[in-house]
Amino acid sequence: MNGISMWALNVLIAILAALNTLFWGLCIREVGSPSMSLDFLFKLGFNRFFILALASAFIASLLTYSVLASLGVMRGRFFLATGAIATILVAHFILGERMEPIHWLGIGLILIGALLLGRW
């Protein structure tokens, strides 16, 4: 794969990771607290956001395999680290989860670590 298609694939994986976070958050809001009851499992299994969360995770994992197969694990991790950052940002900005300064520092460290791994 060339550089542009690899970046496009990475952006798609990050978007899928962000959507996965959004779908899980919406699923939890609709279904409620987990319990080992048949009613809960039925509600969860047929919840549209649960199905979308599973589908987005599955597609992202297939695309992740493509990145790792093309670039190798060490260089591919640079691209895949953006998925974690997308997840954190969606949880904060869309789902309204509170972030502390330590979380922002963590995002910075993820980026620095990914850049360092991508260079070697």
A tleap script that builds the chain and sets N, CA, C and O, in Angstrom:
source leaprc.protein.ff14SB
mol = sequence {
  NMET ASN GLY ILE SER MET TRP ALA LEU ASN
  VAL LEU ILE ALA ILE LEU ALA ALA LEU ASN
  THR LEU PHE TRP GLY LEU CYS ILE ARG GLU
  VAL GLY SER PRO SER MET SER LEU ASP PHE
  LEU PHE LYS LEU GLY PHE ASN ARG PHE PHE
  ILE LEU ALA LEU ALA SER ALA PHE ILE ALA
  SER LEU LEU THR TYR SER VAL LEU ALA SER
  LEU GLY VAL MET ARG GLY ARG PHE PHE LEU
  ALA THR GLY ALA ILE ALA THR ILE LEU VAL
  ALA HIE PHE ILE LEU GLY GLU ARG MET GLU
  PRO ILE HIE TRP LEU GLY ILE GLY LEU ILE
  LEU ILE GLY ALA LEU LEU LEU GLY ARG CTRP
}
set mol.1.N position { 0.838 -1.188 0.000 }
set mol.1.CA position { 0.000 0.000 0.000 }
set mol.1.C position { 0.875 1.240 0.000 }
set mol.1.O position { 1.937 1.267 0.622 }
set mol.2.N position { 0.421 2.257 -0.699 }
set mol.2.CA position { 1.197 3.488 -0.692 }
set mol.2.C position { 0.830 4.334 0.529 }
set mol.2.O position { -0.092 4.006 1.277 }
set mol.3.N position { 1.566 5.420 0.710 }
set mol.3.CA position { 1.411 6.246 1.908 }
set mol.3.C position { 0.032 6.867 2.060 }
set mol.3.O position { -0.508 6.925 3.164 }
set mol.4.N position { -0.536 7.331 0.955 }
set mol.4.CA position { -1.841 7.991 1.030 }
set mol.4.C position { -2.936 6.999 1.398 }
set mol.4.O position { -3.797 7.307 2.222 }
set mol.5.N position { -2.914 5.821 0.803 }
set mol.5.CA position { -3.941 4.834 1.136 }
set mol.5.C position { -3.772 4.330 2.571 }
set mol.5.O position { -4.755 3.986 3.227 }
set mol.6.N position { -2.529 4.286 3.059 }
set mol.6.CA position { -2.302 3.866 4.442 }
set mol.6.C position { -2.870 4.903 5.411 }
set mol.6.O position { -3.475 4.545 6.421 }
set mol.7.N position { -2.676 6.189 5.104 }
set mol.7.CA position { -3.241 7.243 5.950 }
set mol.7.C position { -4.759 7.215 5.908 }
set mol.7.O position { -5.411 7.399 6.936 }
set mol.8.N position { -5.333 6.983 4.721 }
set mol.8.CA position { -6.792 6.912 4.600 }
set mol.8.C position { -7.335 5.734 5.404 }
set mol.8.O position { -8.369 5.853 6.061 }
set mol.9.N position { -6.647 4.608 5.353 }
set mol.9.CA position { -7.051 3.438 6.122 }
set mol.9.C position { -6.959 3.725 7.616 }
set mol.9.O position { -7.829 3.313 8.383 }
set mol.10.N position { -5.921 4.421 8.029 }
set mol.10.CA position { -5.759 4.781 9.427 }
set mol.10.C position { -6.888 5.698 9.895 }
set mol.10.O position { -7.430 5.516 10.984 }
set mol.11.N position { -7.234 6.672 9.079 }
set mol.11.CA position { -8.328 7.583 9.435 }
set mol.11.C position { -9.633 6.799 9.563 }
set mol.11.O position { -10.425 7.052 10.471 }
set mol.12.N position { -9.854 5.859 8.666 }
set mol.12.CA position { -11.054 5.027 8.732 }
set mol.12.C position { -11.085 4.195 10.007 }
set mol.12.O position { -12.138 4.061 10.631 }
set mol.13.N position { -9.953 3.639 10.397 }
set mol.13.CA position { -9.892 2.860 11.646 }
set mol.13.C position { -10.168 3.761 12.843 }
set mol.13.O position { -10.895 3.365 13.754 }
set mol.14.N position { -9.600 4.966 12.857 }
set mol.14.CA position { -9.848 5.899 13.961 }
set mol.14.C position { -11.319 6.295 14.018 }
set mol.14.O position { -11.891 6.403 15.103 }
set mol.15.N position { -11.927 6.509 12.874 }
set mol.15.CA position { -13.358 6.842 12.839 }
set mol.15.C position { -14.188 5.679 13.362 }
set mol.15.O position { -15.135 5.882 14.122 }
set mol.16.N position { -13.838 4.465 12.960 }
set mol.16.CA position { -14.555 3.290 13.458 }
set mol.16.C position { -14.384 3.126 14.965 }
set mol.16.O position { -15.329 2.741 15.654 }
set mol.17.N position { -13.193 3.414 15.483 }
set mol.17.CA position { -12.973 3.350 16.932 }
set mol.17.C position { -13.825 4.392 17.647 }
set mol.17.O position { -14.397 4.116 18.702 }
set mol.18.N position { -13.907 5.587 17.074 }
set mol.18.CA position { -14.737 6.638 17.664 }
set mol.18.C position { -16.210 6.251 17.612 }
set mol.18.O position { -16.935 6.437 18.590 }
set mol.19.N position { -16.656 5.717 16.485 }
set mol.19.CA position { -18.048 5.279 16.379 }
set mol.19.C position { -18.353 4.149 17.351 }
set mol.19.O position { -19.435 4.102 17.936 }
set mol.20.N position { -17.399 3.238 17.524 }
set mol.20.CA position { -17.581 2.142 18.462 }
set mol.20.C position { -17.811 2.672 19.869 }
set mol.20.O position { -18.693 2.190 20.580 }
set mol.21.N position { -17.030 3.652 20.268 }
set mol.21.CA position { -17.203 4.264 21.591 }
set mol.21.C position { -18.567 4.916 21.706 }
set mol.21.O position { -19.256 4.762 22.715 }
set mol.22.N position { -18.951 5.636 20.681 }
set mol.22.CA position { -20.256 6.299 20.680 }
set mol.22.C position { -21.385 5.273 20.772 }
set mol.22.O position { -22.318 5.452 21.554 }
set mol.23.N position { -21.310 4.208 19.985 }
set mol.23.CA position { -22.360 3.193 19.999 }
set mol.23.C position { -22.454 2.500 21.353 }
set mol.23.O position { -23.556 2.242 21.837 }
set mol.24.N position { -21.299 2.192 21.979 }
set mol.24.CA position { -21.334 1.568 23.305 }
set mol.24.C position { -21.952 2.507 24.332 }
set mol.24.O position { -22.749 2.082 25.170 }
set mol.25.N position { -21.582 3.789 24.266 }
set mol.25.CA position { -22.165 4.749 25.208 }
set mol.25.C position { -23.668 4.869 25.050 }
set mol.25.O position { -24.394 4.907 26.043 }
set mol.26.N position { -24.147 4.929 23.814 }
set mol.26.CA position { -25.587 5.011 23.575 }
set mol.26.C position { -26.296 3.719 23.966 }
set mol.26.O position { -27.420 3.751 24.467 }
set mol.27.N position { -25.643 2.588 23.738 }
set mol.27.CA position { -26.208 1.302 24.142 }
set mol.27.C position { -26.376 1.228 25.659 }
set mol.27.O position { -27.416 0.799 26.157 }
set mol.28.N position { -25.355 1.647 26.378 }
set mol.28.CA position { -25.417 1.610 27.843 }
set mol.28.C position { -26.523 2.519 28.361 }
set mol.28.O position { -27.214 2.178 29.320 }
set mol.29.N position { -26.689 3.676 27.726 }
set mol.29.CA position { -27.765 4.593 28.140 }
set mol.29.C position { -29.142 3.993 27.892 }
set mol.29.O position { -30.055 4.196 28.693 }
set mol.30.N position { -29.306 3.261 26.801 }
set mol.30.CA position { -30.602 2.671 26.481 }
set mol.30.C position { -30.903 1.416 27.293 }
set mol.30.O position { -32.013 1.250 27.799 }
set mol.31.N position { -29.920 0.538 27.416 }
set mol.31.CA position { -30.146 -0.759 28.042 }
set mol.31.C position { -30.091 -0.662 29.567 }
set mol.31.O position { -30.834 -1.359 30.259 }
set mol.32.N position { -29.218 0.195 30.092 }
set mol.32.CA position { -29.113 0.355 31.541 }
set mol.32.C position { -28.042 -0.521 32.149 }
set mol.32.O position { -27.158 -1.029 31.459 }
set mol.33.N position { -28.137 -0.684 33.432 }
set mol.33.CA position { -27.136 -1.443 34.185 }
set mol.33.C position { -27.158 -2.913 33.793 }
set mol.33.O position { -28.223 -3.499 33.597 }
set mol.34.N position { -25.973 -3.501 33.680 }
set mol.34.CA position { -25.934 -4.918 33.293 }
set mol.34.C position { -26.411 -5.827 34.414 }
set mol.34.O position { -26.187 -5.568 35.597 }
set mol.35.N position { -27.070 -6.889 34.008 }
set mol.35.CA position { -27.485 -7.923 34.953 }
set mol.35.C position { -27.510 -9.242 34.184 }
set mol.35.O position { -27.575 -9.253 32.955 }
set mol.36.N position { -27.460 -10.312 34.891 }
set mol.36.CA position { -27.462 -11.628 34.250 }
set mol.36.C position { -28.885 -12.168 34.159 }
set mol.36.O position { -29.150 -13.319 34.507 }
set mol.37.N position { -29.784 -11.328 33.691 }
set mol.37.CA position { -31.162 -11.771 33.516 }
set mol.37.C position { -31.439 -11.972 32.035 }
set mol.37.O position { -30.765 -11.395 31.182 }
set mol.38.N position { -32.407 -12.769 31.746 }
set mol.38.CA position { -32.782 -13.027 30.365 }
set mol.38.C position { -33.327 -11.761 29.708 }
set mol.38.O position { -33.107 -11.522 28.521 }
set mol.39.N position { -34.033 -10.961 30.486 }
set mol.39.CA position { -34.574 -9.705 29.964 }
set mol.39.C position { -33.456 -8.763 29.527 }
set mol.39.O position { -33.534 -8.158 28.458 }
set mol.40.N position { -32.410 -8.639 30.358 }
set mol.40.CA position { -31.279 -7.775 30.009 }
set mol.40.C position { -30.570 -8.283 28.756 }
set mol.40.O position { -30.272 -7.502 27.852 }
set mol.41.N position { -30.302 -9.574 28.699 }
set mol.41.CA position { -29.610 -10.147 27.542 }
set mol.41.C position { -30.432 -9.983 26.266 }
set mol.41.O position { -29.874 -9.749 25.194 }
set mol.42.N position { -31.743 -10.103 26.378 }
set mol.42.CA position { -32.606 -9.894 25.223 }
set mol.42.C position { -32.552 -8.441 24.768 }
set mol.42.O position { -32.415 -8.163 23.577 }
set mol.43.N position { -32.661 -7.510 25.723 }
set mol.43.CA position { -32.579 -6.081 25.382 }
set mol.43.C position { -31.231 -5.739 24.750 }
set mol.43.O position { -31.166 -4.995 23.771 }
set mol.44.N position { -30.162 -6.285 25.316 }
set mol.44.CA position { -28.822 -6.011 24.803 }
set mol.44.C position { -28.628 -6.605 23.408 }
set mol.44.O position { -28.134 -5.931 22.504 }
set mol.45.N position { -29.011 -7.843 23.240 }
set mol.45.CA position { -28.801 -8.540 21.973 }
set mol.45.C position { -29.537 -7.920 20.800 }
set mol.45.O position { -29.081 -8.016 19.661 }
set mol.46.N position { -30.663 -7.289 21.062 }
set mol.46.CA position { -31.445 -6.691 19.986 }
set mol.46.C position { -31.372 -5.168 19.972 }
set mol.46.O position { -32.135 -4.516 19.259 }
set mol.47.N position { -30.470 -4.608 20.745 }
set mol.47.CA position { -30.296 -3.158 20.750 }
set mol.47.C position { -29.511 -2.740 19.510 }
set mol.47.O position { -28.460 -3.306 19.213 }
set mol.48.N position { -30.025 -1.751 18.794 }
set mol.48.CA position { -29.378 -1.331 17.540 }
set mol.48.C position { -27.967 -0.808 17.763 }
set mol.48.O position { -27.092 -1.011 16.921 }
set mol.49.N position { -27.734 -0.132 18.896 }
set mol.49.CA position { -26.399 0.400 19.160 }
set mol.49.C position { -25.414 -0.706 19.515 }
set mol.49.O position { -24.230 -0.607 19.194 }
set mol.50.N position { -25.892 -1.757 20.175 }
set mol.50.CA position { -25.048 -2.905 20.488 }
set mol.50.C position { -24.594 -3.587 19.198 }
set mol.50.O position { -23.424 -3.941 19.054 }
set mol.51.N position { -25.522 -3.765 18.269 }
set mol.51.CA position { -25.200 -4.394 16.995 }
set mol.51.C position { -24.227 -3.518 16.201 }
set mol.51.O position { -23.282 -4.029 15.599 }
set mol.52.N position { -24.455 -2.207 16.200 }
set mol.52.CA position { -23.534 -1.298 15.506 }
set mol.52.C position { -22.150 -1.286 16.157 }
set mol.52.O position { -21.139 -1.192 15.461 }
set mol.53.N position { -22.101 -1.380 17.492 }
set mol.53.CA position { -20.814 -1.423 18.190 }
set mol.53.C position { -20.036 -2.677 17.809 }
set mol.53.O position { -18.832 -2.616 17.558 }
set mol.54.N position { -20.722 -3.807 17.767 }
set mol.54.CA position { -20.052 -5.051 17.369 }
set mol.54.C position { -19.570 -4.988 15.924 }
set mol.54.O position { -18.460 -5.421 15.615 }
set mol.55.N position { -20.408 -4.447 15.040 }
set mol.55.CA position { -20.038 -4.359 13.626 }
set mol.55.C position { -18.847 -3.423 13.423 }
set mol.55.O position { -17.928 -3.746 12.670 }
set mol.56.N position { -18.858 -2.274 14.084 }
set mol.56.CA position { -17.742 -1.337 13.915 }
set mol.56.C position { -16.448 -1.915 14.472 }
set mol.56.O position { -15.378 -1.702 13.902 }
set mol.57.N position { -16.536 -2.639 15.571 }
set mol.57.CA position { -15.334 -3.264 16.130 }
set mol.57.C position { -14.802 -4.355 15.205 }
set mol.57.O position { -13.591 -4.486 15.029 }
set mol.58.N position { -15.690 -5.123 14.622 }
set mol.58.CA position { -15.267 -6.193 13.723 }
set mol.58.C position { -14.597 -5.630 12.468 }
set mol.58.O position { -13.537 -6.102 12.057 }
set mol.59.N position { -15.217 -4.627 11.871 }
set mol.59.CA position { -14.641 -4.021 10.660 }
set mol.59.C position { -13.301 -3.372 10.980 }
set mol.59.O position { -12.350 -3.499 10.208 }
set mol.60.N position { -13.217 -2.673 12.119 }
set mol.60.CA position { -11.950 -2.042 12.510 }
set mol.60.C position { -10.861 -3.089 12.717 }
set mol.60.O position { -9.705 -2.854 12.363 }
set mol.61.N position { -11.213 -4.237 13.285 }
set mol.61.CA position { -10.194 -5.266 13.506 }
set mol.61.C position { -9.695 -5.848 12.185 }
set mol.61.O position { -8.513 -6.166 12.058 }
set mol.62.N position { -10.579 -5.988 11.208 }
set mol.62.CA position { -10.134 -6.455 9.888 }
set mol.62.C position { -9.210 -5.435 9.227 }
set mol.62.O position { -8.199 -5.809 8.632 }
set mol.63.N position { -9.549 -4.159 9.327 }
set mol.63.CA position { -8.700 -3.118 8.754 }
set mol.63.C position { -7.367 -3.020 9.498 }
set mol.63.O position { -6.328 -2.758 8.892 }
set mol.64.N position { -7.408 -3.230 10.811 }
set mol.64.CA position { -6.184 -3.230 11.609 }
set mol.64.C position { -5.245 -4.332 11.148 }
set mol.64.O position { -4.033 -4.137 11.063 }
set mol.65.N position { -5.815 -5.479 10.855 }
set mol.65.CA position { -5.004 -6.589 10.339 }
set mol.65.C position { -4.309 -6.181 9.050 }
set mol.65.O position { -3.141 -6.512 8.841 }
set mol.66.N position { -5.018 -5.465 8.184 }
set mol.66.CA position { -4.418 -5.004 6.925 }
set mol.66.C position { -3.234 -4.076 7.172 }
set mol.66.O position { -2.198 -4.183 6.515 }
set mol.67.N position { -3.402 -3.161 8.129 }
set mol.67.CA position { -2.312 -2.222 8.446 }
set mol.67.C position { -1.109 -2.979 8.980 }
set mol.67.O position { 0.018 -2.750 8.541 }
set mol.68.N position { -1.342 -3.876 9.922 }
set mol.68.CA position { -0.228 -4.610 10.527 }
set mol.68.C position { 0.449 -5.538 9.519 }
set mol.68.O position { 1.667 -5.715 9.559 }
set mol.69.N position { -0.329 -6.127 8.623 }
set mol.69.CA position { 0.259 -6.999 7.606 }
set mol.69.C position { 1.105 -6.196 6.618 }
set mol.69.O position { 2.131 -6.679 6.139 }
set mol.70.N position { 0.675 -4.976 6.317 }
set mol.70.CA position { 1.409 -4.151 5.350 }
set mol.70.C position { 2.656 -3.509 5.947 }
set mol.70.O position { 3.708 -3.475 5.309 }
set mol.71.N position { 2.539 -3.003 7.166 }
set mol.71.CA position { 3.636 -2.230 7.753 }
set mol.71.C position { 4.465 -2.991 8.781 }
set mol.71.O position { 5.580 -2.581 9.103 }
set mol.72.N position { 3.942 -4.071 9.285 }
set mol.72.CA position { 4.587 -4.737 10.412 }
set mol.72.C position { 4.024 -4.177 11.709 }
set mol.72.O position { 3.411 -3.110 11.723 }
set mol.73.N position { 4.233 -4.888 12.765 }
set mol.73.CA position { 3.625 -4.514 14.042 }
set mol.73.C position { 4.192 -3.203 14.590 }
set mol.73.O position { 3.428 -2.341 15.026 }
set mol.74.N position { 5.488 -3.042 14.575 }
set mol.74.CA position { 6.082 -1.832 15.175 }
set mol.74.C position { 5.660 -0.561 14.442 }
set mol.74.O position { 5.233 0.405 15.075 }
set mol.75.N position { 5.775 -0.550 13.133 }
set mol.75.CA position { 5.395 0.653 12.383 }
set mol.75.C position { 3.883 0.819 12.329 }
set mol.75.O position { 3.390 1.946 12.298 }
set mol.76.N position { 3.144 -0.274 12.318 }
set mol.76.CA position { 1.690 -0.201 12.256 }
set mol.76.C position { 1.073 0.362 13.518 }
set mol.76.O position { -0.012 0.942 13.472 }
set mol.77.N position { 1.750 0.199 14.649 }
set mol.77.CA position { 1.217 0.727 15.919 }
set mol.77.C position { 1.099 2.248 15.892 }
set mol.77.O position { 0.229 2.813 16.555 }
set mol.78.N position { 1.963 2.910 15.133 }
set mol.78.CA position { 1.860 4.364 15.006 }
set mol.78.C position { 0.475 4.742 14.506 }
set mol.78.O position { -0.177 5.631 15.054 }
set mol.79.N position { 0.038 4.059 13.465 }
set mol.79.CA position { -1.262 4.365 12.896 }
set mol.79.C position { -2.396 3.990 13.841 }
set mol.79.O position { -3.384 4.717 13.952 }
set mol.80.N position { -2.256 2.880 14.506 }
set mol.80.CA position { -3.349 2.375 15.320 }
set mol.80.C position { -3.506 3.119 16.646 }
set mol.80.O position { -4.559 3.025 17.276 }
set mol.81.N position { -2.494 3.846 17.077 }
set mol.81.CA position { -2.595 4.617 18.322 }
set mol.81.C position { -3.639 5.725 18.199 }
set mol.81.O position { -4.201 6.153 19.207 }
set mol.82.N position { -3.902 6.188 16.996 }
set mol.82.CA position { -4.890 7.250 16.831 }
set mol.82.C position { -6.297 6.761 17.158 }
set mol.82.O position { -7.162 7.569 17.498 }
set mol.83.N position { -6.541 5.467 17.061 }
set mol.83.CA position { -7.842 4.917 17.449 }
set mol.83.C position { -8.119 5.109 18.927 }
set mol.83.O position { -9.242 5.427 19.316 }
set mol.84.N position { -7.096 4.916 19.755 }
set mol.84.CA position { -7.251 5.130 21.199 }
set mol.84.C position { -7.543 6.592 21.499 }
set mol.84.O position { -8.365 6.906 22.360 }
set mol.85.N position { -6.874 7.472 20.792 }
set mol.85.CA position { -7.099 8.906 20.998 }
set mol.85.C position { -8.507 9.286 20.552 }
set mol.85.O position { -9.178 10.068 21.225 }
set mol.86.N position { -8.961 8.743 19.428 }
set mol.86.CA position { -10.318 9.014 18.951 }
set mol.86.C position { -11.353 8.542 19.964 }
set mol.86.O position { -12.362 9.212 20.185 }
set mol.87.N position { -11.105 7.392 20.577 }
set mol.87.CA position { -12.013 6.862 21.589 }
set mol.87.C position { -12.121 7.817 22.774 }
set mol.87.O position { -13.222 8.111 23.240 }
set mol.88.N position { -10.993 8.295 23.254 }
set mol.88.CA position { -10.977 9.209 24.404 }
set mol.88.C position { -11.699 10.511 24.070 }
set mol.88.O position { -12.475 11.017 24.881 }
set mol.89.N position { -11.450 11.051 22.886 }
set mol.89.CA position { -12.063 12.326 22.512 }
set mol.89.C position { -13.573 12.213 22.330 }
set mol.89.O position { -14.305 13.129 22.706 }
set mol.90.N position { -14.051 11.111 21.763 }
set mol.90.CA position { -15.495 10.919 21.627 }
set mol.90.C position { -16.150 10.775 22.996 }
set mol.90.O position { -17.216 11.339 23.241 }
set mol.91.N position { -15.513 10.025 23.883 }
set mol.91.CA position { -16.063 9.873 25.229 }
set mol.91.C position { -16.182 11.223 25.922 }
set mol.91.O position { -17.140 11.458 26.658 }
set mol.92.N position { -15.235 12.097 25.697 }
set mol.92.CA position { -15.255 13.413 26.348 }
set mol.92.C position { -16.232 14.372 25.672 }
set mol.92.O position { -17.112 14.927 26.330 }
set mol.93.N position { -16.082 14.566 24.375 }
set mol.93.CA position { -16.834 15.606 23.687 }
set mol.93.C position { -18.268 15.218 23.346 }
set mol.93.O position { -19.139 16.088 23.334 }
set mol.94.N position { -18.544 13.958 23.071 }
set mol.94.CA position { -19.894 13.563 22.671 }
set mol.94.C position { -20.658 12.914 23.821 }
set mol.94.O position { -21.827 13.229 24.045 }
set mol.95.N position { -20.008 12.014 24.547 }
set mol.95.CA position { -20.699 11.324 25.634 }
set mol.95.C position { -20.637 12.081 26.953 }
set mol.95.O position { -21.292 11.697 27.923 }
set mol.96.N position { -19.850 13.158 26.993 }
set mol.96.CA position { -19.829 14.025 28.166 }
set mol.96.C position { -19.043 13.511 29.354 }
set mol.96.O position { -19.266 13.960 30.478 }
set mol.97.N position { -18.127 12.578 29.133 }
set mol.97.CA position { -17.313 12.103 30.248 }
set mol.97.C position { -16.278 13.159 30.604 }
set mol.97.O position { -15.736 13.837 29.731 }
set mol.98.N position { -16.014 13.287 31.886 }
set mol.98.CA position { -15.101 14.314 32.374 }
set mol.98.C position { -13.651 13.874 32.220 }
set mol.98.O position { -13.297 12.730 32.503 }
set mol.99.N position { -12.825 14.804 31.769 }
set mol.99.CA position { -11.398 14.511 31.615 }
set mol.99.C position { -10.594 15.428 32.522 }
set mol.99.O position { -10.874 16.621 32.642 }
set mol.100.N position { -9.613 14.856 33.138 }
set mol.100.CA position { -8.700 15.588 34.007 }
set mol.100.C position { -7.439 15.922 33.209 }
set mol.100.O position { -7.225 15.368 32.131 }
set mol.101.N position { -6.612 16.812 33.726 }
set mol.101.CA position { -5.356 17.116 33.027 }
set mol.101.C position { -4.484 15.884 32.783 }
set mol.101.O position { -3.749 15.828 31.797 }
set mol.102.N position { -4.561 14.910 33.666 }
set mol.102.CA position { -3.758 13.699 33.497 }
set mol.102.C position { -4.173 12.938 32.232 }
set mol.102.O position { -3.345 12.286 31.595 }
set mol.103.N position { -5.461 13.025 31.875 }
set mol.103.CA position { -5.929 12.365 30.660 }
set mol.103.C position { -5.365 13.044 29.411 }
set mol.103.O position { -4.980 12.377 28.451 }
set mol.104.N position { -5.321 14.369 29.436 }
set mol.104.CA position { -4.734 15.108 28.311 }
set mol.104.C position { -3.246 14.792 28.195 }
set mol.104.O position { -2.710 14.679 27.092 }
set mol.105.N position { -2.592 14.651 29.333 }
set mol.105.CA position { -1.185 14.254 29.327 }
set mol.105.C position { -1.032 12.860 28.714 }
set mol.105.O position { -0.093 12.601 27.962 }
set mol.106.N position { -1.964 11.973 29.045 }
set mol.106.CA position { -1.939 10.625 28.476 }
set mol.106.C position { -2.068 10.634 26.963 }
set mol.106.O position { -1.391 9.872 26.273 }
set mol.107.N position { -2.941 11.499 26.445 }
set mol.107.CA position { -3.081 11.621 24.993 }
set mol.107.C position { -1.756 12.074 24.377 }
set mol.107.O position { -1.323 11.549 23.351 }
set mol.108.N position { -1.128 13.048 25.014 }
set mol.108.CA position { 0.171 13.520 24.527 }
set mol.108.C position { 1.215 12.416 24.546 }
set mol.108.O position { 1.997 12.283 23.604 }
set mol.109.N position { 1.233 11.629 25.606 }
set mol.109.CA position { 2.201 10.535 25.700 }
set mol.109.C position { 1.931 9.446 24.658 }
set mol.109.O position { 2.863 8.851 24.117 }
set mol.110.N position { 0.650 9.191 24.383 }
set mol.110.CA position { 0.313 8.224 23.330 }
set mol.110.C position { 0.857 8.702 21.997 }
set mol.110.O position { 1.453 7.926 21.249 }
set mol.111.N position { 0.655 9.976 21.698 }
set mol.111.CA position { 1.154 10.526 20.438 }
set mol.111.C position { 2.676 10.465 20.358 }
set mol.111.O position { 3.233 10.084 19.329 }
set mol.112.N position { 3.349 10.842 21.450 }
set mol.112.CA position { 4.818 10.801 21.462 }
set mol.112.C position { 5.312 9.366 21.282 }
set mol.112.O position { 6.221 9.113 20.492 }
set mol.113.N position { 4.712 8.432 22.015 }
set mol.113.CA position { 5.103 7.036 21.892 }
set mol.113.C position { 4.856 6.482 20.502 }
set mol.113.O position { 5.678 5.735 19.970 }
set mol.114.N position { 3.724 6.846 19.910 }
set mol.114.CA position { 3.433 6.375 18.562 }
set mol.114.C position { 4.421 6.951 17.550 }
set mol.114.O position { 4.857 6.256 16.632 }
set mol.115.N position { 4.765 8.210 17.723 }
set mol.115.CA position { 5.747 8.822 16.810 }
set mol.115.C position { 7.118 8.161 16.959 }
set mol.115.O position { 7.809 7.924 15.968 }
set mol.116.N position { 7.503 7.866 18.194 }
set mol.116.CA position { 8.783 7.204 18.408 }
set mol.116.C position { 8.787 5.798 17.804 }
set mol.116.O position { 9.767 5.389 17.182 }
set mol.117.N position { 7.699 5.068 17.986 }
set mol.117.CA position { 7.633 3.719 17.412 }
set mol.117.C position { 7.612 3.760 15.891 }
set mol.117.O position { 8.182 2.892 15.230 }
set mol.118.N position { 6.952 4.770 15.341 }
set mol.118.CA position { 6.853 4.876 13.890 }
set mol.118.C position { 8.181 5.207 13.222 }
set mol.118.O position { 8.350 4.945 12.031 }
set mol.119.N position { 9.113 5.768 13.953 }
set mol.119.CA position { 10.390 6.144 13.372 }
set mol.119.C position { 11.347 4.959 13.260 }
set mol.119.O position { 12.243 4.968 12.415 }
set mol.120.N position { 11.168 3.936 14.104 }
set mol.120.CA position { 12.119 2.817 14.085 }
set mol.120.C position { 11.518 1.609 13.493 }
set mol.120.O position { 12.178 0.574 13.399 }
savepdb mol mol.pdb
quit
